[in-house]
Amino acid sequence: MKNEPSINNEGALKPDTANKRTKEQILEDRVKVAEMFVQSYSLRQIADEVCKDRPYKLSHVQICQDIKAVVAQWKIDTSAFIDERMESDLMKLEKIENEAWLAWERSKGKRITKTQSQTGGETTRVIKEEALVGDPKFLEVIRQVLQDRANLLGYMAPKKVDTTVSVSLTNKIAEMGADAIQNEVNRLRLANSLN
């Protein structure tokens, strides 16, 4: 009988158990809390909506705790998904790399060409053997796999981005004469005083 709420003489929940939720209610409430949270409802709006059909009330503080629990669970779920996806992608990259190495080795083999010609009643057979140096497109695939793996695992050095910004206003002011600058200041003062 521990899980049953205490009821007073009027049939209402006693204060000590009025805000107690079962595990099932907590899970159901958190589904609603999550839906409303991602739609940017306020904590009080969420509390009002969640408790609309419930025999208990939740404070905005409790809703905040539920949101923290939901976000923590999302992080765990997302992390697990990312780990699984990363493992799958790494296995695919390994397969591509293995196939590219095999193709590279095959492209370095020998090419044998056989030709046969007939002149008069005599048949001439020529067998020509040519060593191949390998097709560089397979090395490019391997290089791309190595880069993709490094990016996926995060050990590739970050790319430097030039963030230099040139301000042409300073150059224009420098090119202006003293009279032109004074005229511009007066124009701005006049425009400011009209507003």
Secondary structure, DSSP 4 states (H G I P E B T S, - for coil): -TTSPPB-TTSSBPTTTTT---HHHHHHHHHHHHHHHHTT--HHHHHHHHTTTSSS---HHHHHHHHHHHHHHHHHHHHHHHHHHHHHHHHHHHHHHHHHHHHHHHHTSEEEEEEEEEETTEEEEEEEEEE----HHHHHHHHHHHHHHHHHHT-SPPPP-------HHHHHHHHS-HHHHHHHHHHHHHHHHH-
